[in-house]
Amino acid sequence: MKSGYKNMNAADKKRVYILDIIRGILIIYVVYYHFMYDLNDIMGHEIGYLYSEWFSTVRDCMSGSLIFISGISCNFSRNNIKRGARTSLIALMLSMVTAVVMPSQTIIFGILHLLGIMMLMYGFGELAANKIRRKKMQKKEASMRVRVVLMSVFLILFFVCRNVYYGWLTFGNFRLYLPDVLYGGSNGFLYIMGFWQRLSSADYYPLIPWGFLFLAGAMIGRIFKSDRLPRFMYMNFCPPLAFIGRHTMIIYLAHQPILLGIFMLAQKLV
C-alpha cells in the first residue's frame, strides 16, 4: 500500500492537506453546533450549555479558526474577486431564503457575507498592489517579515475590537467607550460594521472584529504557499477529513435544510 510524502506526485506535494483536514474538523463542528441550535431554538428542547460562557468561547474559537484559514486560502486562489463575488451571491441568496422560509431566523450578515466581502476586499487590494508594483517596476512582494508584522497588527486589532458590538474597545483591563451615536438605531451599514443596532441576524459575523482575523490569515498565507512547510503538512493522513474540508461550502449550504428536514420528520413520527 502506497502512503506518505515520498509516494505523492508533484501536484499533491503542493497541496497543503493540513488546511483541508483542519477545515474538515471545523465544518463538522459547525454541523454539530447547528444541530444543537436547531434542537434548542427551533424545536424547543433546551440544551443547557448552548449559551454558556465556555461553549460560546469554543464557538468563537472554531468560527475564528475557519475565518483565519479562509484568509490563508486567499493566497492559493487564482481570482479572489471572482471567488468573493460568488460567495457574496450565495450569501445574499441565503439571506433571501431564510427571510422567506424562516423569518425569525433571517440571516442578515452571517459568516458567508463576511467571507465574501473580505475576499473581494483582498482581491481588489491585491489588484491595486500589483498595478503599483508594475508602475514602479518592482517585482518583489512584501517580505515575509513585513507580512508577519501585519499579521500581528491585525491580530491585535481583533482583540482590541472584539467588544465593539457592546460599545467599547479593549486594551487589557482598560475600556475605551465608543460614541453612543453609533448604537441603537436601525442602520444596516453600522450593523454590518459591528455596532449594535435594532436588527437581528440568526448568524452574525460583522466586519469588526472578524474581518481582522481574515486579514491576519491572508498576511501569513504566503508561508503556506512557500513549499517550505514541515513535511507532515503536505501529507493526507486523514483522507475523509481532507475530503470534507475540500467541500465545506456544499456542506455548509446543505446541512441546515437536511437537519431541519430530519427534525420535522421526527416530529411527525413521534
C-alpha positions in Angstrom: 0.0 0.0 0.0 1.5 3.4 -1.0 1.3 6.1 1.6 3.3 9.0 2.9 5.0 12.0 1.4 7.5 10.1 -0.7 4.8 8.5 -2.7 2.9 11.7 -3.5 3.0 13.1 -7.0 4.2 16.7 -7.7 0.7 18.2 -7.7 -0.1 16.5 -4.3 3.1 17.8 -2.7 2.0 21.4 -3.4 -1.4 20.9 -1.7 -1.2 21.8 2.0 -3.5 19.0 3.2 -3.3 20.1 6.8 -5.6 23.1 5.8 -8.1 20.7 4.3 -8.1 18.5 7.4 -8.5 21.4 9.8 -11.3 22.8 7.7 -12.9 19.3 7.8 -12.8 19.3 11.6 -14.2 22.9 11.7 -17.1 22.2 9.4 -18.1 19.1 11.4 -18.2 21.3 14.5 -20.4 23.8 12.6 -22.9 21.0 11.7 -22.8 19.8 15.4 -23.4 23.4 16.7 -26.3 24.0 14.3 -27.8 20.6 15.3 -27.8 21.7 18.9 -29.0 25.2 18.0 -31.9 23.8 16.0 -32.8 21.4 18.8 -32.8 24.3 21.3 -34.1 27.4 19.5 -36.4 25.9 16.8 -37.6 22.6 18.2 -37.8 23.8 21.9 -35.7 21.1 23.5 -33.5 23.0 26.0 -29.7 22.5 25.7 -28.4 23.8 29.0 -24.8 24.6 27.9 -25.6 26.1 24.4 -25.3 29.7 25.6 -22.9 29.1 28.4 -19.7 31.1 28.6 -17.4 28.2 27.9 -19.4 26.9 24.9 -19.6 30.4 23.4 -15.8 30.6 23.7 -15.5 27.3 21.9 -17.9 28.5 19.2 -15.9 31.7 18.7 -12.6 29.8 18.6 -13.9 27.5 15.9 -15.5 30.2 13.9 -12.4 32.4 14.2 -10.2 29.5 13.0 -12.4 29.0 10.0 -12.2 32.7 9.1 -8.4 32.7 9.6 -8.0 29.7 7.3 -10.2 31.4 4.7 -7.8 34.3 4.8 -4.8 31.9 4.3 -6.6 30.3 1.4 -6.8 33.6 -0.5 -3.1 33.1 -1.3 -3.9 29.9 -3.3 -6.8 31.4 -5.3 -6.3 32.5 -8.9 -9.0 35.1 -8.7 -10.2 36.3 -5.3 -12.5 38.8 -6.8 -14.5 36.1 -8.7 -14.4 33.9 -5.6 -15.6 36.7 -3.4 -18.4 37.7 -5.8 -19.6 34.1 -5.9 -19.5 33.7 -2.1 -21.3 37.1 -1.7 -24.0 36.0 -4.2 -24.5 32.7 -2.3 -24.7 34.7 1.0 -27.4 37.0 -0.5 -29.4 34.1 -1.7 -29.2 32.6 1.8 -30.5 35.8 3.3 -33.5 35.8 0.9 -34.3 32.1 1.5 -34.2 32.5 5.3 -36.3 35.7 5.2 -39.0 33.8 3.3 -38.9 30.4 4.8 -38.0 31.2 8.4 -38.4 35.0 9.1 -37.4 34.6 12.7 -34.1 33.0 11.7 -33.3 35.5 8.9 -29.5 35.8 8.3 -28.7 39.5 7.6 -25.0 39.3 7.8 -23.5 35.9 8.6 -20.2 34.2 8.1 -20.6 33.8 4.3 -21.4 37.5 3.9 -18.2 38.3 5.9 -16.1 36.0 3.9 -17.5 37.2 0.6 -16.8 40.8 1.3 -13.3 40.1 2.7 -12.4 38.1 -0.4 -13.5 41.0 -2.5 -11.5 43.5 -0.4 -8.4 41.3 -0.6 -8.8 40.7 -4.3 -9.1 44.4 -5.2 -6.3 45.2 -2.8 -4.2 42.6 -4.5 -5.0 44.0 -7.9 -4.1 47.5 -6.8 -0.8 46.4 -5.2 0.1 44.6 -8.4 -0.6 47.7 -10.5 1.5 49.8 -8.2 4.4 47.4 -8.4 4.2 47.3 -12.2 4.3 51.1 -12.4 7.3 51.2 -10.1 8.9 48.3 -12.0 9.0 46.3 -8.8 8.6 42.5 -9.0 9.3 41.8 -5.3 6.3 41.4 -3.0 6.3 42.5 0.7 8.9 40.5 2.6 7.8 37.7 4.9 8.9 39.8 7.9 6.5 42.6 6.8 3.7 40.1 6.5 4.3 38.7 9.9 4.3 42.2 11.4 1.0 42.9 9.5 -0.5 39.7 10.8 0.4 40.6 14.3 -1.2 44.1 13.9 -4.4 42.5 12.6 -4.5 40.0 15.5 -4.0 42.9 18.0 -6.8 44.8 16.3 -9.1 41.8 16.6 -8.6 41.6 20.3 -8.8 45.3 20.8 -12.1 45.5 18.8 -13.7 42.2 20.0 -16.2 44.1 22.1 -17.1 46.8 19.7 -20.7 45.4 19.4 -21.1 46.1 23.2 -19.7 49.7 22.9 -16.1 49.7 23.8 -12.5 48.9 22.7 -10.4 46.7 24.9 -6.9 47.5 26.0 -6.0 44.9 28.6 -8.2 45.8 31.6 -8.9 49.3 30.2 -12.1 50.0 28.2 -12.4 52.9 25.7 -16.1 53.5 25.3 -17.3 54.5 21.8 -19.8 57.3 21.0 -23.4 56.4 21.7 -24.5 57.8 18.3 -23.1 54.6 16.7 -25.5 52.4 18.5 -29.2 51.7 18.9 -30.5 52.7 15.5 -31.6 50.7 12.5 -28.6 51.5 10.3 -27.7 48.4 8.2 -24.2 49.7 7.4 -23.3 50.2 11.1 -24.7 46.7 11.8 -22.5 45.2 9.1 -19.5 47.0 10.5 -20.2 45.6 14.0 -22.1 48.3 16.0 -25.2 47.1 17.8 -28.5 48.2 16.1 -32.1 47.3 16.5 -31.6 44.5 13.9 -31.3 40.7 14.4 -29.4 38.2 12.4 -29.5 34.4 13.2 -25.9 34.2 12.1 -23.9 37.3 12.8 -20.2 37.9 11.9 -19.6 41.6 11.4 -16.6 43.1 9.7 -15.3 44.4 13.1 -13.7 42.4 14.6 -13.9 39.2 12.5 -12.5 40.8 9.3 -9.2 41.4 11.1 -8.8 37.6 11.6 -9.3 37.1 7.9 -6.7 39.7 7.1 -4.3 38.1 9.6 -4.7 34.8 7.8 -4.2 36.4 4.4 -1.0 38.0 5.5 0.6 34.8 6.8 -0.8 32.7 4.0 2.3 33.2 1.8 4.2 30.9 4.2 1.7 28.2 3.4 2.4 28.8 -0.3 6.2 28.7 0.0 6.6 24.9 -0.3 8.8 25.1 2.8 6.4 23.9 5.4 7.1 20.8 7.6 6.6 17.6 5.6 3.6 16.4 7.6 1.6 19.4 6.4 1.6 18.1 2.9 0.6 14.6 3.9 -3.0 13.5 3.6 -3.0 11.5 6.8 -6.8 11.6 7.1 -8.5 11.4 3.7 -12.1 11.6 5.0 -11.5 14.8 6.8 -9.5 16.2 3.9 -12.4 15.4 1.6 -14.9 17.1 3.9 -12.6 20.1 4.2 -12.5 20.5 0.4 -16.3 20.6 0.2 -17.1 22.9 3.1 -19.3 25.3 1.0 -21.6 22.4 -0.1 -21.8 21.0 3.4 -22.4 24.5 4.9 -25.3 25.1 2.5 -26.8 21.7 2.7 -26.6 20.7 6.3 -29.3 23.1 7.7 -32.1 22.0 5.3 -31.1 18.4 6.0 -31.2 18.9 9.8 -34.5 20.7 9.7 -35.9 18.0 7.5 -34.8 15.3 9.9 -36.3 17.2 12.9 -39.7 17.7 11.1 -39.8 14.1 10.1 -39.0 13.0 13.6 -41.8 15.3 14.9 -44.4 13.7 12.6 -43.2 10.2 13.5 -43.4 10.9 17.2 
